[in-house]
Amino acid sequence: MEAGVRNNLIGQIENIKQDGLMAQVTMWVGGWGSNAPRMTSVMTKDSLEDANFKNGDTVGALVKAINVVIVKQ
């Protein structure tokens, strides 16, 4: 799939939570395990089922945002 998004992060699904019509998918990015950074996405339960995401799947996160705040660590 092609998309007009320059920020493509590859990672692994850590956790999926479902509640009613919505789902929350958390993935590790830039590594795996408890110290790896995480990214979370919220989607409909239907979208989750269509994507067939499962814990441990390798996935890509396409990030396109109006505001991105970068802070020095």
N, C-alpha and C positions, 0 to 999 in steps of 0.2 A: 504494500500500500504506500502510495506517495502522498505527502502532505506538505504544505507550505510552512513548516515549522523547523527552525534551525536547532532547537534544543531537544536532543534525543538522548535520554538517559536509559541505559540498560541495567536491569537488576533482576531480583528474584522476589516473588511474592512471599511475604512473611506471614500475613494474617488476613483473613476475610471475615468481616462481621456483617450480618444481615439483620435488619429490623424492619418489618413491614414491607413497604415498597422500595426501600433504599438499602444500599450496601456500601460498605467502606472497605477499600482494599489498601493495605499497607505493604510497601515493597522496600527491600534494601537496595541502595544504589551505591556503586563504587566499592562493593565488597559484600561479604555475607557475614552474619553473626551479630552478636549483641553490641559490638562497638561500631558497626557500619552505620552510615547515615541512612535515614529513612525518608520516604515520600509517601503521602497518603492521598488517595483519590476517592471521591464520593460519586456514586453512579446509581442508576435505578437497578432494581433486582433483575428486571428484564435484560438490561444491558450486560449485567454480570453473567447471566445465563447464556446470552448470545455469544459472548466472548469465551465462554467455557473456561474461565480462570479457576485454577486450583492452587492451594498452598504449594510452594516449591517451584512453580512454573517460572521460566525465564521470560521476562516481558520487557517491553520498551515503554517509557513514559515520554510522550511528546508534550513539551511545555511551551505554551504561548500565553503570555500575560501582558496586560497593559502596564502593570507595575511590578518590578522585581527589585526588592531591597537587598543590597549586598552590604554586609557588615564585616569589619576586620575582626579576626579571631585572635 
